[in-house]
Amino acid sequence: MARAKELIGHTLCIGGNVPAGLILTRTPEEVKAYCKNLIDVAAKGGGFILSTGTAIDEGKADTLHAMIDFTKEYGVYA
């Protein structure tokens, strides 16, 4: 995602990159840490939408909510 931001982030909006496997197998704390890093790298200067990399039709509610709630709090453009 850092490379995508570097190459096209100044002209295009980019999004995604939260792996489904992360939502399915990790803890809420690990999901939050991943999302924080992703936001720190890809959201600089705007033009980033944090989302899963693929559709998720099954998963753990606590990790999915961790991604959504953390992003609502931390991933805000000023």
N, C-alpha and C positions, 0 to 999 in steps of 0.2 A: 504494500500500500504506500510505503514511503516513496518508492520509485515512481508509482503512478502519480502521486501528488507532485513530485518533482517534474515529471514530463508533461502532464496535461492539467494539473490542478489550477493553473492560472487561467485556463480557457474553458474548462469543462467541469461540471459537477461530477463528483465520484461518490460511490456508495458501496456499502456491503462490508464483506470481509470478516464477519463473525462466523466461524465455522459451526456447522450444525453439530459436529462431534463435541465441540466445547459445551454447547447447550445440553446435549444429551448425557455427557459423562462426567462433567466437572462440577465443582462446588460453586455456590453463588459468589464467594470471595474470589475464586479464580476467574470467573466470568467478569466481575467488576474490574479486576486488575487488567485483564485483556482489553476490555472496552476503554479503560483509562489510557492505556498505551496507544490504542488505535486512534482515539480522539486527539491525544497529544501530537501524534505524527501527522494525521491526515486532515485535521480540521483547521490548521493554522491558515488564517486569511480567508476562511469561509469555503463554501462549495463542497461540503462533505455531508453525506447522509449515512449514519450508522445503521446497518441492518444485517441480517443474516446473509450468508453467501448463497444459500439455497432456500427453497421453501421448507418449512418445518411443520409437518402435520402431526408429529408425535414429539414429546419431549417432557422435560421435568418443569413443572410450573415454577418452582422456586428459582431455577437458573434463568428461565425466560423472563420472569419478573425482575430478577436482578439486573439483566441487561437493559430492560426498558426503564426501570426506576432510576438506575444509576445514570443513564443517558439523559433522562429528564432533568436530573440535578446537575450533573457535571458538564454535559455537552451542550451548553447554552452559549450562543453568540451574543456578545455584549454590544 
